[in-house]
Amino acid sequence: MTEIASPHISRPRILVHGVMRGRPGNPPFRIMEVDGRVVGAARTVTDVLEVAAAYGITVHDLDDPDVVRWVGGDKFTWTPH
């Protein structure tokens, strides 16, 4: 297999992990990483955009896997299954 024939695997700057249950009385959340480092928890898609902006990342399309990778759901997944 040559390099040209190999699949492109992107490494997005933002990684949003699957939904975690919060403590009783607290809402569920998703752990966020930027550039491979855990930077906090997001409870809404707005939190993801705010964290991205704080790290100087402009997100034009939340569905672009080269910018944001969603694990265990997508931008609409904010409750545990």
Buried (B, 14 or more C-beta within 10 A) or exposed (E): EEEEEEEEEEEBBBBBBBBEEEEEEEEBBBBBBBEEEEBBBBBEBEBBBEBBEEEEBEBEEBEEEEBBBBBEBEBEBBEEE
